[in-house]
Every structure is written in structure tokens, then in C-alpha cells.
């Protein structure tokens, strides 16, 4: 009888060791990536080189955004990796943030240059916007 109890205890211990990592493991958190999108709402001026045209959405309104420059401020992903992750989808980024900030995107006229600064988590479409500023004109 003691051998039987020992076997059951050993079996219970082995099963607990197998199940424990699955129970105690937490989902891996993906750290947010800080991005800076510089470009033009709907279309870029003539003779302006663009990297990509993405679709940005805030609430129900989607607008094309001609990206002149994409900067990843917290690497490791490169700007090319970020573009490759969002480019195949109809909506590249969904903008979230204070209404006072996002009104600059919503009210921007076609061809307006904007610099959008925010956080993005790889695998999502959400861009948590901190700032939207007018794009500085190129220096001559």
C-alpha cells in the first residue's frame, strides 16, 4: 500500500510540474514603439518624394496619408519593418488620443503637412497619438 501511495504522489508531482508553467506563465507584453510620421493628408505636393501612402482613421473618418518620412524613436524595429507590418491592411493606423490633439488631423485640408507623434504596439492598428504638429517647410 505504501508503494501505491508513493506512485500516486510521484505522478501528482510530475503532472503538477508539467501544468505549472502554463498556469503561472503570464502573456508576454509587447512594449510600445514610439513613431513619428511626417507627411501629407490625402496627397503630397508635386515633386515631393514619399515613402508610402497609408490610411489613417479616427472614429468613422478614414483619410490617406502620404508618408514623407517614418522615424522609429524606440528601436529595434526599423521603419521598413513597421511599414511592412501595416501596409497590407486597408486601415494602417487607427488614431487614438485627446480630441483637442486629433482635431488637427480631422480638420486638416487636403495636402496639409503634418507630423504625428505617438505609440504603436506591433500587431495592432492603434496609434496612441501624443502630438500632431504642422510639418515644417523644407529649408532652402
VEXSE-251775 format. One record per residue (C-alpha): residue number from 1; z negated, x, y negated. Coordinates in Angstrom, 2 decimals, always signed. Each point is the difference from the previous one (the first is absolute). Layout:
<nodes>
resi: NUM, pz: Z, px: X, py: Y
...
</nodes>
This chain:
<nodes>
resi: 1, pz: +0.00, px: +0.00, py: +0.00
resi: 2, pz: -0.69, px: +2.83, py: -2.46
resi: 3, pz: +3.47, px: +1.45, py: +0.65
resi: 4, pz: +1.52, px: -3.36, py: -0.86
resi: 5, pz: -1.95, px: -0.19, py: -3.29
resi: 6, pz: +1.02, px: +3.55, py: -0.90
resi: 7, pz: +3.67, px: -0.79, py: +0.64
resi: 8, pz: -0.17, px: -3.12, py: -2.16
resi: 9, pz: -1.76, px: +1.92, py: -2.75
resi: 10, pz: +2.61, px: +2.77, py: +0.18
resi: 11, pz: +2.83, px: -2.55, py: -0.05
resi: 12, pz: -1.57, px: -1.74, py: -3.01
resi: 13, pz: -0.37, px: +3.33, py: -1.78
resi: 14, pz: +3.65, px: +0.93, py: +0.67
resi: 15, pz: +1.25, px: -3.39, py: -1.21
resi: 16, pz: -2.16, px: +0.25, py: -3.14
resi: 17, pz: +1.40, px: +3.48, py: -0.71
resi: 18, pz: +3.55, px: -1.31, py: +0.34
resi: 19, pz: -0.60, px: -3.07, py: -2.18
resi: 20, pz: -2.15, px: +1.70, py: -2.65
resi: 21, pz: +2.77, px: +1.76, py: -1.97
resi: 22, pz: +1.91, px: -3.26, py: -0.37
resi: 23, pz: -3.07, px: -1.85, py: -1.20
resi: 24, pz: -1.27, px: +2.60, py: -2.42
resi: 25, pz: +3.34, px: +1.22, py: -1.34
resi: 26, pz: +0.76, px: -1.23, py: -3.49
resi: 27, pz: +3.52, px: -0.68, py: -1.15
resi: 28, pz: +1.46, px: +3.00, py: -1.74
resi: 29, pz: +0.10, px: -0.47, py: -3.74
resi: 30, pz: +3.15, px: +1.01, py: -1.76
resi: 31, pz: -0.79, px: +1.56, py: -3.34
resi: 32, pz: +1.90, px: -1.33, py: -2.98
resi: 33, pz: +2.81, px: +2.08, py: -1.44
resi: 34, pz: +0.31, px: +0.25, py: -3.77
resi: 35, pz: +3.57, px: -0.59, py: -1.16
resi: 36, pz: +1.79, px: +0.18, py: -3.29
resi: 37, pz: +3.28, px: -1.92, py: -0.20
resi: 38, pz: +2.19, px: +0.76, py: -2.98
resi: 39, pz: +3.10, px: -2.07, py: -0.51
resi: 40, pz: +1.70, px: -3.02, py: -1.47
resi: 41, pz: -0.41, px: -3.74, py: +0.51
resi: 42, pz: +3.10, px: -1.55, py: +1.59
resi: 43, pz: +2.45, px: +2.80, py: -0.93
resi: 44, pz: +0.04, px: +3.51, py: -1.38
resi: 45, pz: +1.91, px: +1.01, py: -3.11
resi: 46, pz: +3.47, px: +1.44, py: +0.56
resi: 47, pz: +0.12, px: +3.62, py: +1.18
resi: 48, pz: -3.66, px: -0.04, py: +1.06
resi: 49, pz: -0.53, px: +1.48, py: +3.47
resi: 50, pz: -2.14, px: -2.19, py: +2.25
resi: 51, pz: -1.70, px: +0.84, py: +3.29
resi: 52, pz: -0.12, px: -3.54, py: +1.42
resi: 53, pz: +0.02, px: -3.64, py: -0.95
resi: 54, pz: -3.09, px: -1.79, py: +1.27
resi: 55, pz: -1.07, px: -3.63, py: -0.30
resi: 56, pz: -3.38, px: -0.52, py: -1.65
resi: 57, pz: -1.74, px: -3.36, py: +0.16
resi: 58, pz: -2.87, px: -1.50, py: -1.94
resi: 59, pz: -1.00, px: -3.49, py: +1.07
resi: 60, pz: +3.24, px: -1.98, py: +0.46
resi: 61, pz: +2.24, px: +2.24, py: -2.10
resi: 62, pz: +1.98, px: +2.83, py: +1.59
resi: 63, pz: +1.93, px: +2.50, py: -2.08
resi: 64, pz: +2.09, px: +3.04, py: +0.85
resi: 65, pz: -1.40, px: +3.29, py: -1.25
resi: 66, pz: +2.32, px: +3.01, py: -0.34
resi: 67, pz: -2.24, px: +2.95, py: +0.84
resi: 68, pz: +0.77, px: +3.08, py: -2.06
resi: 69, pz: -2.91, px: +2.01, py: +1.40
resi: 70, pz: -2.67, px: -0.65, py: +2.63
resi: 71, pz: -3.02, px: +2.30, py: -0.08
resi: 72, pz: -2.64, px: +0.10, py: +2.73
resi: 73, pz: -3.19, px: +1.08, py: -1.75
resi: 74, pz: -2.13, px: +0.19, py: +3.18
resi: 75, pz: +2.07, px: +1.71, py: +2.71
resi: 76, pz: +0.64, px: +0.49, py: +3.03
resi: 77, pz: +2.87, px: -2.51, py: +0.11
resi: 78, pz: +2.98, px: +1.06, py: -2.03
resi: 79, pz: +1.87, px: -2.28, py: -2.38
resi: 80, pz: +2.79, px: -0.18, py: +2.58
resi: 81, pz: -2.46, px: -1.16, py: +2.67
resi: 82, pz: -1.28, px: -2.78, py: -2.27
resi: 83, pz: +3.55, px: -1.15, py: -0.80
resi: 84, pz: +0.96, px: +0.09, py: +3.67
resi: 85, pz: -3.03, px: -2.17, py: +0.83
resi: 86, pz: +0.72, px: -2.75, py: -2.54
resi: 87, pz: +3.77, px: +0.09, py: -0.53
resi: 88, pz: +1.13, px: -1.99, py: +3.07
resi: 89, pz: -1.94, px: -3.12, py: -1.01
resi: 90, pz: +1.17, px: -2.71, py: -2.42
resi: 91, pz: -3.17, px: +0.39, py: -2.09
resi: 92, pz: -1.03, px: +3.63, py: -0.36
resi: 93, pz: -3.28, px: -0.48, py: -1.87
resi: 94, pz: -2.14, px: -3.00, py: -0.90
resi: 95, pz: -1.80, px: +0.76, py: -3.25
resi: 96, pz: -3.71, px: -0.82, py: -0.26
resi: 97, pz: -2.34, px: +0.63, py: -2.89
resi: 98, pz: -1.32, px: -1.44, py: -3.24
resi: 99, pz: +2.26, px: -2.57, py: -1.63
resi: 100, pz: -0.30, px: +1.86, py: -3.31
resi: 101, pz: +1.62, px: +3.03, py: +1.67
resi: 102, pz: +2.64, px: -1.81, py: +2.07
resi: 103, pz: +1.24, px: -2.05, py: -2.94
resi: 104, pz: +1.85, px: +3.14, py: -1.13
resi: 105, pz: +2.09, px: -0.15, py: +3.17
resi: 106, pz: +0.47, px: -3.77, py: -0.08
resi: 107, pz: +1.03, px: -0.11, py: -3.66
resi: 108, pz: +2.16, px: +3.13, py: +0.04
resi: 109, pz: +3.60, px: -0.51, py: -0.99
resi: 110, pz: +2.83, px: +1.10, py: +2.25
resi: 111, pz: +0.56, px: +3.73, py: -0.39
resi: 112, pz: -3.51, px: +0.67, py: -1.31
resi: 113, pz: -1.43, px: +3.32, py: +1.15
resi: 114, pz: -3.44, px: -0.16, py: +1.59
resi: 115, pz: -2.46, px: +2.41, py: +1.58
resi: 116, pz: -2.12, px: -1.74, py: +2.67
resi: 117, pz: -3.11, px: +1.74, py: +1.28
resi: 118, pz: -1.90, px: -1.33, py: +3.01
resi: 119, pz: -1.34, px: +0.36, py: +3.54
resi: 120, pz: +1.92, px: -0.83, py: +3.18
resi: 121, pz: -1.12, px: +0.03, py: +3.63
resi: 122, pz: +2.63, px: +1.12, py: +2.48
resi: 123, pz: +1.05, px: -2.89, py: +2.20
resi: 124, pz: -0.49, px: -2.65, py: -2.69
resi: 125, pz: +2.02, px: -1.33, py: -2.90
resi: 126, pz: -2.92, px: -0.34, py: -2.41
resi: 127, pz: +0.02, px: +2.26, py: -3.05
resi: 128, pz: -3.33, px: -0.19, py: -1.84
resi: 129, pz: +1.15, px: +0.63, py: -3.58
resi: 130, pz: -2.27, px: +1.85, py: -2.44
resi: 131, pz: +2.38, px: +0.46, py: -2.91
resi: 132, pz: +3.44, px: -0.95, py: -1.18
resi: 133, pz: +1.29, px: +1.95, py: -2.97
resi: 134, pz: +3.38, px: +0.15, py: -1.73
resi: 135, pz: +2.14, px: +2.86, py: +1.25
resi: 136, pz: +0.21, px: +2.82, py: -2.48
resi: 137, pz: +3.54, px: +0.67, py: -1.22
resi: 138, pz: +1.49, px: +3.25, py: +1.28
resi: 139, pz: -0.50, px: +2.98, py: -2.31
resi: 140, pz: +3.16, px: +1.48, py: -1.46
</nodes>
